[in-house]
């Protein structure tokens, strides 16, 4: 495993989790899709250090090494974190699955989640992980 990846040990999350241990309905739906496709995955098992003492915990890691981040809301903090992680770990394959990629970054923004991903080089999809990502 890469040196910059640290296995999760007893990392306590205080965030609200829905039934099944996922943080959102979208994450739960993606887990169901992976299970129905018979794809082994890990859910929030990796902690990736970034920006000195910060950690990024990807939602899903597929057997092919792709990290999946499920996002309903894509906040400024989320975007900043992903850019810092990408800058420090350009070798990681991080992809986003949105509830709605056509949503605007903010009420006053003309930029959509999809446009942000295209600008910064993050592959993205809506609602489900594309089958081609699962078979890469």
Buried (B, 14 or more C-beta within 10 A) or exposed (E): EEEEEBEEEEEEEEEEBEEEEBBBBBBBBBBEBBEEEEBEBBBBEBBBBBEEEEBBBBBBBBEEEBBBBBBEEBEEEBBEBBBBBBEBBEEBBBBBBBBEBEBEBEEEEEEBBBBBBBEEEBBBBBBBBBEEBBEE
